[in-house]
Amino acid sequence: MDALKRANDIRTARAKLKKDLKASKANIHTLLLDPPEYVLTAKVFDMLLAVPKYGRVKANRILNQCRISPSKTIGGLSERQRAELVSQLRR
């Protein structure tokens, strides 16, 4: 039961974060460089889709340019991948 409650809390926090990203209240650059614990197991692709002006095609293109798999989690990114992804997003 504890695990179920924790999973629900994480899902709720992620949903709020995605909503904040969509409303430009949260910054994707900050999220990638210093992610909170509840986002570490979220897929990078899913977080990019929550950002305005980023659809499936643009998100896939950016991930391919950075040599990052679409199934990669935020916690699984290396420092090089984080830095490269943030620099691509700032363009």
N, C-alpha and C positions, 0 to 999 in steps of 0.2 A: 504494500500500500504506500509505503514511503517513496519507493521508486516511481510509482505512478503519479504521486503528487508532485515530485520533483520534475518529472517529464512534462506534466501539464504546466507547471510554472515556467519552464524553459520555453515551451511553445507559446505561451502567453507573452513572455518578454520579447521573443523574436517577432511575433506578430506586431507588437507595439513598435519595435525598432523598424520593421519594414514600413509601417504606416508613417513613422517619423521621417524615414528616408524619402518616401514618396512626397511628403509635404515639405521637404527641404529643411526640416527641423534638426535632422542629424546629418553628419557629414561622412560620406563613404571613405574618405581619406583617413580620417581619425579612426574609423571603425577598423580599417585594414592594418593600420600601423600599431594601434593599441586596443586590441579587441577585448571586450568584457568576456568573462568566463562562459556565459550562456551562449555566446556566438561561436565559440571555438569549433563546435561540431557542425555548424551550418555550412552549406556549400557556397563557395564564392560566387558561382553562377546565379544562385537564387538571390543573393544579396544585391548583385549587379542589376538584376531584373527589377528590383524594387526602386532603383534610382530613376528619376525622370529622364526621359530622352534615351534610355538604354533598353533596347528590345533584345530579342534572342539573337538576331544577326550581329548587331554591334557588340554585344557581350561576348559572343563566340569569337568574333574577329579579334577583340582585345586579348582574350585569354590565349588564343592561338599565337598572337604576336609575342606574348610573354612566355610562351611554352608552358602553359598551365592547363592541366586537364580540367574539363568542365565539372568533373565529379570531385575535384579537390576541395577539402574543407579549409576554412579560414585558419584553423589551428595547425593544419598540415603544410601551410606555406612556409618556404624558407625565407630568410631575410632578403635574399636577392630577388625572389619572386615578389615579395611585398613591395620592395622599393621600385621594381620595374613596373608593377601593376599600378601603383600610385602615380608614377610619372606618366604612364599612358593615359590614365584617367584625367590628369590635369591638363592635357592637351586640348 
